[in-house]
């Protein structure tokens, strides 16, 4: 009961209800919220702090920035959703906030698109060497078909494309990447796709900002060839994978295109099946089916693995 009362006290103020309504639409920074609300940063920050402490909001630092959004799990999340259902949709203040939110999103998307346009050539050049993206994405969706994924983690999410592709098939998705510029593009892409249940976070993929056994699906899409220690990335994926969960690695088969190392910062020129299988087994995962998609010069491979489900000790004792 005390947790409910704490949450109600934390939300019982007009500005805080406005914040809940805004952050239910996606994640925003303090500066974006102050722009929308027309209030000072210290005042908005205090409101956010109280609601975070009450479990109504989640807070995610990203360098010098901090993003806020409606809590995803727990009693505070349920209470926040219940309070939002009570807010009148026709309230003029909330309607004005939503109009200003739309303007913030337009500005954010324009900035992200400028970055993507400036850097698109390097990605387009690599895409032209391998199989069509649509074919790879169909194969990725097929791996998870019928699995009922609750929590997906996409390591090295980049522009968030894997979240866009798998988002409609999962309950929640989080992408992790170290590049703030890439994350800005990803946020704009997810907002445009209407995938409010998917989010991105800044972080090192060898030290994910996530609890152990917190996901039942993990993807590593075209990331390992940049890693100096691919085995460490696989081990970290295994750490956050729940028993019975599935890992999918998408990368290149061995090749000799040195241009990718010289001009595109690839650390490794593809991976052999037995090498990947070795990393998976060391990480405590069981290698599964392998899918090969030959392209013009490069072959894309999907390696799958599962973490063994915890044994039913009660049944075993019987």
Backbone bond lengths (Angstrom), bond angles and torsions (degrees), N, CA, C in turn:
res aa  C-N    CA-C-N  psi(-1)  N-CA   C-N-CA  omega(-1)  CA-C   N-CA-C  phi
1 X - - - 1.461 - - 1.534 111.05 -
2 X 1.329 116.91 -38.39 1.458 120.56 -178.21 1.527 111.88 -61.62
3 X 1.346 116.11 -37.92 1.465 119.39 179.41 1.525 110.95 -63.74
4 X 1.330 116.97 -38.70 1.466 120.90 178.43 1.521 110.23 -65.81
5 X 1.333 116.68 -44.57 1.459 120.34 179.10 1.527 111.36 -63.05
6 X 1.323 116.68 -40.00 1.469 120.16 177.89 1.520 110.49 -61.99
7 X 1.329 116.26 -43.92 1.460 120.21 178.59 1.510 112.52 -63.76
8 X 1.327 116.76 -41.45 1.463 120.05 179.28 1.518 110.94 -64.92
9 X 1.335 117.18 -42.10 1.465 119.80 178.08 1.528 111.04 -63.43
10 X 1.326 116.24 -38.58 1.465 120.12 -178.75 1.521 112.13 -67.51
11 X 1.327 117.39 -27.93 1.467 120.82 -176.79 1.522 112.83 -96.84
12 X 1.325 117.08 -10.50 1.465 121.02 -170.79 1.524 112.34 -80.10
13 X 1.330 116.30 65.29 1.456 122.17 178.91 1.523 106.64 -162.05
14 X 1.323 119.40 137.47 1.475 120.82 -173.59 1.524 114.45 -53.81
15 X 1.337 117.15 -45.65 1.461 119.16 -178.37 1.522 110.91 -63.82
16 X 1.310 117.39 -37.73 1.467 120.31 -178.82 1.520 111.49 -68.06
17 X 1.320 116.98 -35.60 1.462 119.21 175.26 1.531 110.27 -67.23
18 X 1.326 116.30 -36.93 1.469 119.70 175.80 1.527 110.39 -63.18
19 X 1.332 116.16 -40.90 1.461 120.31 177.97 1.527 111.13 -62.64
20 X 1.320 116.84 -43.02 1.469 119.56 177.79 1.521 110.76 -58.99
21 X 1.335 116.26 -44.06 1.465 119.86 -179.04 1.525 111.46 -63.39
22 X 1.332 116.52 -38.46 1.462 119.84 179.52 1.526 111.65 -70.70
23 X 1.331 116.50 -45.38 1.464 120.25 -174.59 1.522 112.00 -76.48
24 X 1.315 117.37 -10.91 1.466 119.71 171.11 1.519 110.96 -71.98
25 X 1.347 116.67 -16.93 1.465 121.09 -179.41 1.525 112.50 -89.30
26 X 1.332 117.53 -9.16 1.464 120.49 -178.12 1.516 109.88 145.42
27 X 1.323 116.08 -179.41 1.456 120.58 -175.15 1.521 111.33 -87.49
28 X 1.340 115.09 143.71 1.455 121.96 -178.24 1.524 109.22 -141.71
29 X 1.322 116.27 154.62 1.462 121.47 176.38 1.520 109.50 -89.58
30 X 1.331 115.20 168.12 1.462 119.94 177.74 1.527 110.28 -61.28
31 X 1.332 116.97 -42.42 1.468 119.54 -178.38 1.531 110.89 -63.82
32 X 1.322 117.24 -38.74 1.465 119.97 177.35 1.524 110.99 -65.82
33 X 1.326 116.42 -40.04 1.459 120.20 179.84 1.527 111.58 -68.22
34 X 1.332 117.65 -39.17 1.466 119.33 178.18 1.526 110.85 -65.01
35 X 1.330 116.30 -35.75 1.466 120.55 177.34 1.529 110.35 -64.40
36 X 1.313 116.80 -43.61 1.465 120.57 -178.16 1.528 111.37 -69.18
37 X 1.325 116.41 -44.84 1.463 120.67 -175.12 1.527 113.34 -81.05
38 X 1.333 117.41 -22.01 1.453 120.32 -177.15 1.509 112.81 70.85
39 X 1.335 116.67 32.50 1.459 122.14 -179.69 1.523 110.11 -122.52
40 X 1.324 115.58 165.72 1.462 119.87 -177.55 1.521 111.07 -70.58
41 X 1.325 115.35 154.01 1.464 119.74 -179.99 1.528 112.63 -63.85
42 X 1.346 119.62 -42.99 1.464 117.76 178.54 1.533 113.27 -59.55
43 X 1.326 116.40 -38.55 1.463 119.12 -179.62 1.524 111.08 -66.95
44 X 1.326 115.59 -46.05 1.464 119.06 179.38 1.530 110.18 -63.50
45 X 1.321 117.11 -41.23 1.466 120.51 -179.50 1.525 111.27 -61.61
46 X 1.337 117.18 -38.00 1.463 119.80 179.02 1.529 110.70 -65.90
47 X 1.324 116.68 -43.58 1.466 119.59 177.43 1.529 110.60 -58.53
48 X 1.316 116.54 -45.05 1.462 121.06 -178.46 1.528 111.02 -63.78
49 X 1.321 116.21 -41.49 1.459 120.59 -179.63 1.528 110.91 -60.33
50 X 1.316 117.73 -45.78 1.459 121.21 -179.38 1.524 111.61 -63.33
51 X 1.326 116.60 -39.46 1.463 119.18 -178.65 1.523 112.04 -74.57
52 X 1.326 116.68 -30.86 1.463 119.42 174.49 1.529 110.03 -66.74
53 X 1.319 116.22 -43.70 1.462 120.13 179.97 1.526 111.55 -62.57
54 X 1.325 116.83 -29.42 1.461 121.41 179.10 1.527 112.81 -85.02
55 X 1.334 116.92 -3.30 1.454 120.53 178.66 1.510 114.91 82.85
56 X 1.347 117.79 10.54 1.462 120.90 179.86 1.526 112.25 -80.93
57 X 1.335 116.06 -27.92 1.459 121.99 -177.58 1.519 110.31 -126.39
58 X 1.334 115.36 156.03 1.463 122.52 170.50 1.518 108.25 -107.43
59 X 1.322 115.93 145.37 1.469 122.92 -177.47 1.514 108.73 -122.98
60 X 1.365 116.73 129.89 1.456 121.00 -176.74 1.530 110.18 -131.89
61 X 1.346 118.45 103.63 1.467 120.52 176.12 1.532 110.34 -66.93
62 X 1.321 114.94 144.38 1.468 120.99 176.83 1.516 107.81 -145.13
63 X 1.338 115.52 91.29 1.447 119.32 -174.66 1.519 110.06 64.23
64 X 1.328 116.47 -128.40 1.461 120.88 178.41 1.519 111.95 -80.76
65 X 1.324 118.06 -8.06 1.452 122.33 -178.59 1.519 110.56 -99.44
66 X 1.336 115.11 160.90 1.461 121.64 171.91 1.525 107.77 -134.94
67 X 1.327 116.30 128.52 1.454 121.45 177.32 1.528 109.72 -102.66
68 X 1.328 114.92 143.85 1.457 121.53 176.99 1.525 108.91 -123.42
69 X 1.337 115.54 149.68 1.457 120.73 172.77 1.515 108.07 -156.94
70 X 1.311 116.11 166.60 1.455 120.80 178.18 1.523 109.18 -59.06
71 X 1.335 116.94 139.38 1.462 120.62 -179.66 1.523 110.40 -55.81
72 X 1.328 115.69 139.55 1.466 120.33 -176.50 1.521 112.37 -88.57
73 X 1.332 117.33 -29.97 1.451 120.41 -174.36 1.519 110.04 -139.51
74 X 1.335 115.38 164.43 1.456 121.12 173.32 1.513 113.47 94.85
75 X 1.333 114.26 175.60 1.455 119.84 -179.20 1.513 113.12 -63.27
76 X 1.342 117.04 -35.24 1.450 120.25 177.94 1.509 112.56 -62.86
77 X 1.329 116.39 -37.89 1.463 120.49 178.06 1.524 110.68 -63.91
78 X 1.319 116.75 -43.98 1.464 120.69 179.96 1.527 110.88 -64.31
79 X 1.328 116.91 -40.77 1.459 120.53 178.90 1.525 110.83 -65.41
80 X 1.337 117.07 -42.19 1.458 120.46 179.55 1.523 110.94 -60.67
81 X 1.326 116.57 -42.59 1.468 120.14 178.92 1.528 110.86 -63.96
82 X 1.319 116.25 -39.63 1.463 120.01 179.31 1.524 111.14 -64.15
83 X 1.320 116.96 -41.33 1.462 120.87 178.80 1.527 111.04 -65.72
84 X 1.323 116.95 -38.99 1.467 120.24 179.12 1.522 111.28 -62.41
85 X 1.320 116.27 -36.11 1.469 119.96 179.03 1.523 111.83 -64.01
86 X 1.331 117.55 -22.20 1.462 121.66 -178.85 1.522 112.94 -87.07
87 X 1.330 117.20 -14.69 1.464 119.97 -178.04 1.529 110.47 -74.29
88 X 1.333 117.56 132.71 1.479 119.99 179.81 1.523 111.17 -70.49
89 X 1.322 116.12 126.07 1.464 120.51 -177.85 1.520 112.12 -62.58
90 X 1.342 117.32 -26.22 1.462 120.92 -175.63 1.526 112.48 -90.11
91 X 1.327 118.55 4.34 1.455 120.89 -179.92 1.524 110.05 -57.81
92 X 1.340 118.47 125.20 1.478 119.95 -174.54 1.529 113.72 -65.67
93 X 1.324 117.67 -33.53 1.470 119.77 179.44 1.523 110.89 -67.56
94 X 1.326 116.56 -44.63 1.466 120.65 178.38 1.524 110.09 -65.05
95 X 1.325 117.23 -39.24 1.468 120.65 179.00 1.528 110.85 -62.34
96 X 1.343 116.80 -40.57 1.468 120.23 178.34 1.522 110.47 -66.62
97 X 1.335 116.23 -40.17 1.469 119.33 176.59 1.526 110.84 -58.65
98 X 1.317 117.00 -41.23 1.461 120.46 -179.27 1.528 111.55 -66.29
99 X 1.326 116.86 -35.18 1.466 120.25 176.40 1.529 110.55 -64.80
100 X 1.328 115.68 -43.09 1.469 119.31 178.84 1.523 111.12 -68.60
101 X 1.328 116.88 -34.71 1.465 120.37 175.57 1.524 110.57 -61.07
102 X 1.325 116.57 -41.12 1.464 120.15 178.52 1.521 110.99 -61.06
103 X 1.328 117.35 -38.07 1.469 120.94 178.21 1.523 111.11 -67.27
104 X 1.335 117.35 -39.32 1.466 121.34 177.60 1.519 109.63 -62.62
105 X 1.322 116.97 -41.82 1.457 120.53 -179.32 1.519 111.58 -66.27
106 X 1.323 117.24 -38.31 1.468 120.37 177.49 1.523 109.92 -61.84
107 X 1.326 116.97 -44.24 1.467 120.75 179.88 1.521 110.68 -65.23
108 X 1.328 116.81 -40.80 1.468 120.99 179.53 1.524 110.34 -63.93
109 X 1.328 116.66 -43.66 1.461 120.78 -179.32 1.526 111.35 -64.73
110 X 1.341 116.97 -39.08 1.463 120.44 179.91 1.520 110.63 -64.43
111 X 1.333 116.81 -41.91 1.466 120.56 179.17 1.528 110.72 -64.65
112 X 1.325 116.46 -42.59 1.461 120.43 179.28 1.518 111.19 -64.50
113 X 1.331 116.63 -40.04 1.459 119.85 -179.18 1.520 111.18 -66.40
114 X 1.329 117.17 -35.97 1.463 120.13 177.16 1.530 110.69 -60.45
115 X 1.335 116.09 -42.67 1.466 119.47 179.08 1.523 110.83 -65.65
116 X 1.332 115.99 -44.48 1.451 119.54 -177.98 1.527 110.90 -63.55
117 X 1.339 116.54 -42.04 1.462 120.51 179.61 1.521 110.75 -60.54
118 X 1.328 116.06 -40.72 1.463 120.52 -178.18 1.517 112.43 -67.49
119 X 1.332 117.21 -24.05 1.461 120.75 -175.18 1.529 113.64 -116.28
120 X 1.330 116.44 3.90 1.462 119.32 -173.47 1.526 113.06 -66.48
121 X 1.317 117.81 -28.85 1.466 120.57 -174.49 1.523 112.04 -58.15
122 X 1.336 117.57 -40.43 1.462 120.40 -177.23 1.529 111.22 -66.03
123 X 1.348 116.60 -36.25 1.464 119.32 178.54 1.528 111.09 -73.90
124 X 1.333 115.67 -40.54 1.468 118.82 179.95 1.522 111.13 -62.43
125 X 1.328 116.80 -36.65 1.470 120.37 -179.82 1.529 110.28 -63.52
126 X 1.325 117.31 -43.12 1.458 120.57 -179.56 1.522 110.67 -69.68
127 X 1.352 117.09 -40.23 1.461 120.17 179.69 1.527 111.21 -57.97
128 X 1.331 116.14 -34.98 1.450 119.49 -178.04 1.512 113.52 -68.99
129 X 1.326 117.62 -12.89 1.455 121.14 -178.39 1.530 112.95 -91.30
130 X 1.331 117.00 -20.59 1.463 118.01 -175.41 1.516 112.12 -121.18
131 X 1.315 115.94 -168.27 1.449 121.73 -175.65 1.528 110.40 -67.67
132 X 1.311 116.38 155.67 1.451 122.57 -179.78 1.529 110.98 -57.27
133 X 1.351 116.42 137.54 1.462 120.93 -178.33 1.526 111.91 -56.54
134 X 1.324 116.62 -38.13 1.469 120.10 -176.98 1.526 111.00 -61.19
135 X 1.312 117.13 -36.45 1.462 119.98 179.05 1.522 111.20 -67.83
136 X 1.326 115.94 -41.07 1.464 119.96 177.54 1.525 110.31 -63.98
137 X 1.322 116.64 -42.25 1.463 120.22 -178.52 1.528 111.59 -66.57
138 X 1.317 117.11 -37.48 1.473 119.58 176.44 1.520 110.21 -62.58
139 X 1.329 116.73 -41.05 1.458 120.20 179.35 1.529 110.79 -65.96
140 X 1.321 116.74 -36.54 1.462 121.00 179.69 1.522 110.55 -67.20
141 X 1.304 116.94 -44.87 1.471 120.81 177.56 1.529 110.52 -61.23
142 X 1.332 116.44 -38.92 1.468 120.45 -178.26 1.526 111.94 -62.62
143 X 1.329 117.53 -32.51 1.466 120.30 179.89 1.521 110.74 -61.11
144 X 1.336 116.26 -38.89 1.464 120.27 -174.99 1.526 113.19 -97.55
145 X 1.318 117.27 2.17 1.465 120.40 -177.97 1.530 110.71 -58.29
146 X 1.314 115.35 127.16 1.459 120.77 176.78 1.512 115.61 76.31
147 X 1.338 118.43 7.79 1.471 120.47 -176.53 1.529 112.90 -89.98
148 X 1.320 118.11 -14.20 1.449 119.91 179.94 1.514 112.98 61.14
149 X 1.327 117.41 56.00 1.462 121.88 -176.58 1.524 110.73 -70.08
150 X 1.321 115.15 129.36 1.471 120.43 177.10 1.525 110.72 -92.85
151 X 1.333 117.19 -55.56 1.466 121.45 -175.28 1.520 110.23 -124.02
152 X 1.319 115.41 114.79 1.467 122.53 178.79 1.514 109.97 -105.23
153 X 1.329 116.86 136.35 1.458 122.56 172.50 1.528 108.01 -119.07
154 X 1.329 116.44 125.26 1.462 121.97 176.76 1.518 108.32 -109.52
155 X 1.329 116.76 111.36 1.456 122.34 -175.78 1.530 110.31 -85.64
156 X 1.340 116.36 129.96 1.454 120.15 -176.35 1.510 110.53 67.46
157 X 1.313 116.75 51.35 1.464 122.16 -167.51 1.517 114.10 -66.82
158 X 1.352 118.16 -21.99 1.465 119.70 177.90 1.519 111.64 59.65
159 X 1.316 117.22 -121.41 1.461 122.06 -178.98 1.524 112.61 -82.84
160 X 1.318 117.52 6.39 1.461 120.80 176.94 1.510 115.15 78.59
161 X 1.323 117.58 17.91 1.457 119.60 -174.61 1.527 112.54 -63.96
162 X 1.330 117.88 -39.49 1.462 119.46 179.40 1.527 110.41 -63.22
163 X 1.333 117.45 -38.35 1.452 120.14 176.57 1.526 110.79 -64.11
164 X 1.323 117.26 -37.65 1.462 120.16 176.87 1.529 110.90 -62.74
165 X 1.322 115.68 -42.21 1.464 120.33 -175.93 1.524 111.58 -72.21
166 X 1.336 116.27 -44.95 1.463 119.98 -175.85 1.523 113.17 -92.80
167 X 1.321 117.82 -13.74 1.454 121.36 -178.19 1.516 114.77 -50.71
168 X 1.337 118.88 -44.79 1.471 119.25 179.89 1.526 113.87 -65.45
169 X 1.330 117.55 -11.44 1.462 120.99 -175.43 1.531 112.82 -108.89
170 X 1.342 117.86 4.70 1.462 120.77 -177.13 1.526 109.65 -129.34
171 X 1.345 115.95 159.29 1.464 120.52 177.30 1.516 111.75 -79.08
172 X 1.323 115.98 -40.38 1.465 121.38 179.24 1.521 108.72 -143.74
173 X 1.333 115.94 147.27 1.457 120.10 177.92 1.513 110.70 -141.80
174 X 1.328 116.49 141.15 1.461 120.69 175.62 1.522 108.60 -135.78
175 X 1.317 115.60 131.41 1.459 121.17 176.43 1.515 109.88 -109.31
176 X 1.307 117.23 139.77 1.467 121.88 -177.96 1.521 108.87 -120.38
177 X 1.331 116.25 132.14 1.459 121.44 179.00 1.521 108.05 -153.19
178 X 1.329 116.44 152.20 1.460 120.78 -178.24 1.525 112.37 -85.23
179 X 1.326 117.07 -21.53 1.463 121.35 -174.66 1.522 111.81 -86.50
180 X 1.331 116.66 118.10 1.459 119.71 177.23 1.518 111.41 -66.31
181 X 1.343 116.48 -33.71 1.463 119.33 179.39 1.526 110.74 -64.62
182 X 1.328 116.18 -43.48 1.457 119.88 177.51 1.530 111.16 -63.92
183 X 1.322 116.41 -39.90 1.456 119.93 -179.50 1.521 111.12 -65.04
184 X 1.319 117.09 -33.73 1.465 119.98 176.45 1.520 110.44 -63.30
185 X 1.324 116.45 -41.60 1.466 120.58 176.29 1.521 109.77 -63.77
186 X 1.327 117.19 -44.28 1.459 121.25 -178.51 1.520 111.39 -61.68
187 X 1.321 117.26 -43.51 1.465 119.88 179.67 1.525 111.09 -60.87
188 X 1.319 115.63 -43.44 1.464 119.08 178.88 1.526 110.69 -63.09
189 X 1.320 117.18 -40.98 1.464 120.67 179.70 1.523 112.04 -64.49
190 X 1.334 116.64 -42.35 1.464 120.55 -179.32 1.528 111.04 -67.85
191 X 1.321 116.34 -38.76 1.462 119.42 177.74 1.524 110.39 -64.62
192 X 1.318 116.60 -43.79 1.461 120.31 179.84 1.520 111.57 -62.72
193 X 1.343 116.09 -34.27 1.472 120.56 -179.78 1.523 112.45 -82.29
194 X 1.333 117.98 -5.12 1.458 120.53 179.47 1.517 113.77 71.01
195 X 1.335 116.86 29.44 1.466 121.34 -177.28 1.524 110.01 -99.71
196 X 1.325 115.45 69.09 1.443 120.71 -178.08 1.511 114.46 -67.07
197 X 1.329 117.02 -16.64 1.467 120.28 178.81 1.525 112.26 -87.80
198 X 1.320 116.63 1.99 1.463 121.74 176.17 1.525 109.10 -113.61
199 X 1.332 115.89 144.28 1.452 120.81 -178.26 1.520 109.69 -143.23
200 X 1.320 116.03 168.33 1.464 120.55 176.77 1.515 109.03 -128.03
201 X 1.348 115.52 151.98 1.445 122.30 -178.60 1.524 109.49 -137.06
202 X 1.324 116.38 145.31 1.456 120.22 174.63 1.522 108.94 -82.21
203 X 1.311 115.98 134.31 1.448 119.24 178.58 1.508 111.92 177.79
204 X 1.324 115.39 163.46 1.457 123.94 177.43 1.522 108.37 -83.90
205 X 1.318 117.84 125.84 1.466 119.41 -176.23 1.526 112.74 -72.75
206 X 1.333 117.28 -9.12 1.467 118.09 172.15 1.526 111.33 -89.07
207 X 1.329 116.74 -7.17 1.461 122.63 176.23 1.524 107.94 -143.90
208 X 1.303 115.96 70.94 1.457 121.12 -175.02 1.534 111.35 -60.28
209 X 1.322 117.02 140.33 1.473 120.74 177.41 1.520 111.10 -80.49
210 X 1.331 115.88 48.88 1.462 121.97 -175.42 1.518 109.74 -136.16
211 X 1.313 116.06 151.02 1.458 121.15 -179.98 1.526 110.95 -73.12
212 X 1.325 115.43 156.30 1.464 120.46 175.86 1.528 109.49 -63.09
213 X 1.342 115.41 146.16 1.468 122.53 177.08 1.523 111.44 53.62
214 X 1.331 116.90 42.21 1.464 120.83 -177.62 1.524 113.40 -103.54
215 X 1.329 118.11 -1.77 1.462 121.12 -178.06 1.521 110.53 -135.74
216 X 1.323 115.67 145.68 1.462 118.53 175.08 1.527 111.62 -103.65
217 X 1.342 117.02 3.74 1.458 121.59 173.64 1.521 108.77 -151.46
218 X 1.325 116.22 134.45 1.465 121.87 178.27 1.524 107.98 -133.48
219 X 1.319 116.28 137.37 1.466 121.46 176.05 1.524 110.05 -123.38
220 X 1.330 115.24 142.47 1.475 122.70 173.78 1.525 105.77 -128.60
221 X 1.311 116.70 93.19 1.459 122.01 -170.39 1.528 111.15 -103.23
222 X 1.331 116.24 112.46 1.463 122.79 176.83 1.534 111.42 52.35
223 X 1.316 115.50 47.10 1.464 121.93 -178.00 1.521 111.74 -120.05
224 X 1.334 117.69 -39.42 1.461 120.76 -171.37 1.520 113.19 -59.64
225 X 1.333 118.23 -30.86 1.468 118.24 -177.94 1.533 112.44 -70.50
226 X 1.341 117.73 -11.99 1.463 120.93 173.71 1.527 111.87 -90.56
227 X 1.320 117.74 -18.13 1.458 121.72 -171.03 1.524 111.69 -77.93
228 X 1.325 116.33 138.89 1.467 119.96 174.41 1.523 111.07 -77.21
229 X 1.333 116.82 -23.00 1.460 121.42 178.13 1.532 108.80 -135.81
230 X 1.325 117.57 79.27 1.469 120.19 -178.08 1.522 113.33 -57.15
231 X 1.334 117.28 -35.27 1.459 120.21 -179.43 1.523 110.97 -61.22
232 X 1.334 117.41 -35.31 1.466 120.94 178.91 1.526 111.03 -67.34
233 X 1.323 116.52 -36.19 1.462 120.29 177.36 1.525 110.11 -65.61
234 X 1.327 116.90 -43.66 1.464 120.92 178.10 1.529 110.42 -62.90
235 X 1.334 117.19 -41.06 1.461 120.46 179.11 1.522 111.29 -62.85
236 X 1.331 116.86 -38.29 1.465 120.02 178.93 1.531 110.68 -68.95
237 X 1.325 116.75 -36.42 1.460 119.97 175.08 1.522 110.44 -61.13
238 X 1.332 115.85 -42.31 1.468 120.19 179.30 1.523 111.52 -64.38
239 X 1.328 116.29 -33.91 1.469 119.76 -178.88 1.529 111.88 -61.95
240 X 1.325 117.31 -41.05 1.465 119.79 -175.99 1.526 112.30 -88.26
241 X 1.332 117.38 -3.42 1.462 120.88 -177.66 1.529 110.84 -84.68
242 X 1.316 115.86 133.31 1.456 121.53 178.34 1.529 110.94 -76.75
243 X 1.326 117.42 157.45 1.475 119.62 171.50 1.527 110.04 -55.87
244 X 1.316 115.31 132.10 1.460 120.40 -176.52 1.513 113.96 86.10
245 X 1.347 117.28 -5.09 1.459 120.93 -178.20 1.520 112.74 -78.52
246 X 1.335 115.27 166.46 1.466 122.29 -174.43 1.522 111.47 -120.58
247 X 1.321 115.62 134.69 1.468 122.83 173.07 1.518 108.43 -110.99
248 X 1.338 116.14 136.75 1.463 121.49 172.88 1.521 108.63 -125.59
249 X 1.326 115.68 125.26 1.465 122.47 175.15 1.524 107.56 -108.71
250 X 1.321 116.27 127.00 1.462 121.55 176.72 1.518 108.04 -116.57
251 X 1.324 116.27 120.25 1.468 119.70 -179.66 1.516 109.13 -161.10
252 X 1.330 115.93 -169.47 1.458 120.61 -175.61 1.524 111.76 -94.60
253 X 1.324 115.31 147.13 1.460 121.15 166.48 1.531 107.89 -71.60
254 X 1.327 119.21 162.79 1.469 120.67 -179.90 1.527 112.17 -54.05
255 X 1.329 116.32 138.01 1.470 121.92 -179.52 1.518 108.81 -148.38
256 X 1.330 115.94 177.11 1.463 121.03 -176.42 1.527 112.40 -121.91
257 X 1.309 118.37 23.83 1.463 120.70 -177.87 1.532 109.90 -83.87
258 X 1.318 115.93 85.60 1.457 121.26 -178.28 1.528 112.81 -61.79
259 X 1.340 117.34 -20.63 1.458 120.54 179.66 1.514 110.67 -60.10
260 X 1.336 117.21 -30.40 1.454 119.48 179.78 1.524 111.55 -70.66
261 X 1.310 115.81 -29.43 1.457 119.17 176.27 1.533 110.54 -79.08
262 X 1.318 116.44 -41.42 1.456 121.16 -174.58 1.528 112.99 -74.77
263 X 1.348 116.66 -38.10 1.464 119.85 -171.80 1.522 114.18 -113.04
264 X 1.328 117.95 -13.24 1.467 120.06 -175.71 1.520 113.13 -127.19
265 X 1.325 117.13 14.28 1.466 122.86 171.64 1.519 114.86 64.21
266 X 1.359 117.34 22.84 1.460 118.71 175.19 1.535 108.59 -70.77
267 X 1.305 117.09 126.33 1.459 120.59 178.41 1.522 111.24 -81.67
268 X 1.325 116.82 -33.70 1.456 122.35 -179.68 1.524 110.07 -123.25
269 X 1.322 116.22 142.95 1.456 121.78 177.82 1.533 109.30 -97.72
270 X 1.322 115.28 65.82 1.459 121.12 177.12 1.516 113.24 85.44
271 X 1.345 114.89 173.15 1.456 121.54 -175.21 1.522 111.22 -138.67
272 X 1.317 115.41 141.96 1.462 121.19 176.23 1.524 109.46 -84.05
273 X 1.335 115.62 153.22 1.465 120.65 -177.89 1.522 112.18 -58.59
274 X 1.332 116.54 -44.12 1.466 118.44 -176.06 1.530 111.54 -68.33
275 X 1.345 117.77 -30.25 1.451 120.76 177.53 1.531 110.26 -66.39
276 X 1.322 116.53 -46.81 1.465 120.63 179.20 1.528 110.31 -64.14
277 X 1.323 116.40 -43.43 1.465 119.87 179.61 1.528 111.41 -59.98
278 X 1.323 116.30 -35.83 1.462 120.11 178.25 1.514 111.82 -64.44
279 X 1.332 116.55 -43.14 1.466 119.67 177.91 1.526 110.81 -62.84
280 X 1.324 115.64 -40.39 1.462 119.88 -178.30 1.528 110.87 -63.11
281 X 1.319 116.14 -45.25 1.473 119.78 -177.72 1.530 111.08 -66.89
282 X 1.317 116.88 -41.16 1.465 119.86 178.01 1.526 110.68 -61.45
283 X 1.327 116.67 -33.31 1.467 121.57 179.88 1.523 112.56 -80.45
284 X 1.326 116.91 -0.43 1.453 119.91 178.36 1.511 114.41 87.50
285 X 1.319 116.49 20.20 1.467 121.34 179.87 1.522 110.25 -110.41
286 X 1.320 115.16 154.51 1.455 120.72 178.33 1.521 109.19 -102.95
287 X 1.347 118.08 116.05 1.466 119.94 179.85 1.519 111.56 -59.35
288 X 1.331 115.10 142.18 1.457 121.35 -179.71 1.515 111.18 -118.15
289 X 1.327 117.24 -156.74 1.465 121.36 -178.87 1.524 112.87 -60.13
290 X 1.323 114.71 147.82 1.471 122.17 178.37 1.518 108.29 -116.80
291 X 1.337 116.16 132.83 1.467 121.46 178.97 1.514 108.79 -115.71
292 X 1.337 116.75 130.08 1.455 121.90 -178.97 1.527 109.07 -114.40
293 X 1.351 115.51 130.42 1.463 121.71 -178.23 1.526 109.01 -125.12
294 X 1.339 117.42 92.90 1.468 120.75 -177.25 1.524 111.78 -67.87
295 X 1.347 115.55 137.42 1.456 121.58 175.08 1.504 110.16 -115.02
296 X 1.327 116.82 -163.38 1.462 120.45 -176.93 1.524 111.66 -66.46
297 X 1.336 116.56 -44.96 1.460 120.44 -179.94 1.520 112.73 -125.62
298 X 1.307 117.07 -20.08 1.462 121.74 -176.48 1.524 110.35 -126.64
299 X 1.324 115.59 146.92 1.462 121.13 175.01 1.521 108.59 -107.06
300 X 1.315 115.91 125.67 1.465 121.37 176.01 1.526 107.89 -90.89
301 X 1.331 115.75 135.46 1.459 121.40 -178.44 1.523 109.57 -122.35
302 X 1.330 116.10 138.42 1.461 121.83 171.71 1.520 107.75 -109.47
303 X 1.332 115.71 112.71 1.465 121.23 175.09 1.526 108.06 -99.92
304 X 1.308 118.02 131.55 1.454 121.27 179.44 1.523 109.87 -115.41
305 X 1.327 115.73 157.12 1.459 121.26 177.69 1.519 108.33 -157.87
306 X 1.314 116.25 158.27 1.460 121.55 177.80 1.521 110.05 -131.37
307 X 1.313 114.96 151.15 1.459 119.99 170.94 1.517 107.66 -93.28
308 X 1.321 116.42 130.52 1.461 120.60 -177.57 1.520 110.58 -57.38
309 X 1.322 115.67 137.23 1.457 120.29 176.95 1.517 109.37 -67.95
310 X 1.322 116.28 147.59 1.440 119.61 178.67 1.532 110.06 -64.76
311 X 1.320 118.08 137.18 1.454 119.99 -177.97 1.517 111.79 -66.50
312 X 1.305 114.93 147.91 1.465 121.03 176.50 1.519 108.25 -81.79
313 X 1.338 115.93 92.10 1.447 120.47 -174.29 1.529 112.09 -65.42
314 X 1.317 115.59 -32.93 1.463 118.60 179.60 1.509 110.76 -64.80
315 X 1.350 113.77 -43.92 1.475 118.46 179.71 1.518 111.04 -67.41
316 X 1.357 115.84 -36.01 1.457 118.58 -178.71 1.518 110.55 -67.10
317 X 1.353 116.07 -37.32 1.453 119.02 179.94 1.504 111.57 -67.05
318 X 1.341 116.03 -33.90 1.459 119.40 179.31 1.499 109.99 -67.74
